[in-house]
Amino acid sequence: MTISSLCCRLAVCSTLLVAGSSAAQIKLGLVDVRRAIGESVEARREYAALEESYQRKRLVLEELRRQNESIASTLDLKDPRSQDKIREMADELARETRTAERDFRERRQNFDFSFSLRIRKVLPDIAAAAKVDLVLDSASAAYSNQALDLTAQAIAALDKK
């Protein structure tokens, strides 16, 4: 369990305790942020562009690998200088591959974060329409009644914009 999810759960528990001790009841709604990102037409389109960019980089790296193999096949494998050259080419390819993978992960994380911010922007209107006081990410709920799920409304609102 991450610190962030623990803090979120503590906040929910304290909110529910306060709500239970007061006369007013807090009405709760849930949104599955991962599902909203995965099912939103806009998010899928943007993610496809991100994935396409990564695929192009992988093709470039594959071509570099083939070139390295071609060069290596012309070298004398018993010559220490040739062995060093092959090792250098392999190391450079490995570095480039790690960089591309790290870049893709970072871009994906940035995409997820920015899209979750977009989801947050549509939640006040969804909460008002559903007459709920508090909307949480369903990932922080161990169990929930499906009647509390506002994910479909969030997806619809995202795709409207």
C-alpha positions in Angstrom: 0.0 0.0 0.0 1.5 3.4 -1.0 1.6 6.4 1.3 -0.7 8.2 -1.1 -3.4 5.5 -1.0 -3.0 5.2 2.8 -3.5 9.0 3.2 -6.5 8.8 0.9 -8.0 6.0 2.9 -7.4 7.8 6.2 -9.0 10.9 4.7 -12.1 8.9 3.7 -12.3 7.2 7.1 -12.0 10.5 8.9 -14.6 12.1 6.6 -17.0 9.3 7.2 -16.5 9.4 11.0 -17.2 13.2 11.0 -20.2 12.6 8.8 -21.5 9.8 11.1 -21.3 12.1 14.1 -23.1 15.0 12.5 -26.8 15.2 11.6 -26.2 15.4 7.9 -25.3 12.4 5.8 -22.5 12.7 3.2 -23.5 11.2 -0.2 -20.6 9.5 -1.9 -19.8 8.8 -5.5 -17.0 6.8 -7.0 -15.1 7.1 -10.3 -12.7 4.5 -11.7 -10.0 6.8 -13.0 -8.1 3.9 -14.7 -11.3 2.8 -16.5 -12.1 6.4 -17.5 -8.7 6.8 -19.0 -9.0 3.4 -20.8 -12.5 3.9 -22.2 -12.5 7.6 -23.0 -12.4 8.1 -26.8 -10.1 11.2 -26.4 -7.8 9.4 -24.0 -7.5 6.4 -26.4 -6.7 8.7 -29.3 -4.0 10.5 -27.4 -2.6 7.3 -26.0 -2.5 5.8 -29.5 -0.4 8.8 -30.7 1.9 8.2 -27.7 2.2 4.5 -28.5 2.8 5.3 -32.2 5.7 7.6 -31.3 7.2 4.8 -29.2 6.8 2.3 -32.0 8.7 4.5 -34.4 11.5 4.7 -32.0 11.5 1.0 -31.6 11.8 0.6 -35.4 14.8 2.9 -35.4 16.4 0.9 -32.6 15.7 -2.4 -34.5 17.4 -0.9 -37.6 20.4 0.1 -35.5 20.6 -3.5 -34.1 20.6 -4.9 -37.6 23.3 -2.5 -38.7 25.4 -3.5 -35.6 25.0 -7.2 -36.5 26.0 -6.4 -40.1 29.1 -4.5 -39.0 30.0 -7.2 -36.4 29.8 -9.9 -39.1 32.6 -8.1 -41.0 34.9 -7.8 -38.0 37.6 -10.3 -36.9 36.1 -11.7 -33.7 39.5 -12.7 -32.4 40.9 -9.2 -32.6 40.5 -7.4 -29.2 39.8 -4.1 -31.0 37.0 -5.8 -32.9 35.6 -7.2 -29.6 35.8 -3.7 -28.1 33.9 -2.3 -31.1 31.2 -4.9 -30.8 30.9 -4.3 -27.1 30.6 -0.5 -27.6 27.9 -1.0 -30.3 26.0 -3.3 -28.0 26.3 -0.9 -25.1 25.1 2.0 -27.1 22.1 0.1 -28.4 21.3 -1.0 -24.8 21.6 2.6 -23.6 19.4 3.9 -26.4 16.8 1.2 -25.7 16.7 2.0 -22.0 16.4 5.7 -22.8 13.5 5.1 -25.1 11.7 2.8 -22.6 12.2 5.4 -19.8 11.0 8.2 -22.0 7.9 6.2 -22.9 7.2 5.4 -19.2 7.6 9.0 -18.2 5.4 10.2 -21.1 2.8 7.6 -20.1 2.9 8.8 -16.5 2.5 12.4 -17.6 -0.4 11.4 -19.8 -2.1 9.6 -17.0 -1.6 12.5 -14.6 -2.8 15.2 -17.1 -5.8 13.1 -18.0 -6.7 12.5 -14.3 -6.6 16.3 -13.9 -9.1 16.5 -16.8 -11.3 14.0 -15.0 -11.2 16.2 -11.9 -12.4 19.2 -13.9 -15.6 17.4 -15.0 -16.4 15.9 -11.5 -18.1 19.0 -10.0 -20.8 19.0 -12.6 -21.2 15.2 -12.4 -21.4 15.3 -8.6 -24.0 18.1 -8.7 -26.1 16.2 -11.2 -25.9 13.0 -9.1 -26.4 15.0 -5.9 -23.3 13.6 -4.2 -21.1 15.5 -1.8 -17.8 13.5 -2.2 -16.4 11.7 -5.2 -13.4 9.3 -4.7 -11.3 7.2 -7.0 -12.8 3.7 -6.8 -9.3 2.3 -6.5 -9.3 3.4 -2.9 -12.5 1.5 -2.0 -12.2 -2.1 -0.9 -15.9 -2.6 -1.8 -18.6 -0.3 -3.2 -22.1 -0.6 -4.3 -22.4 -0.2 -8.1 -25.0 2.5 -7.6 -22.2 4.8 -6.4 -20.3 4.4 -9.6 -20.1 7.6 -11.7 -17.4 6.5 -14.1 -19.8 6.2 -17.1 -20.8 9.8 -16.6 -17.2 10.9 -16.3 -16.3 9.2 -19.5 -19.3 10.8 -21.3 -18.3 14.2 -20.0 -14.7 13.8 -21.1 -15.7 12.7 -24.6 -18.1 15.7 -24.9 -15.3 18.2 -24.4 
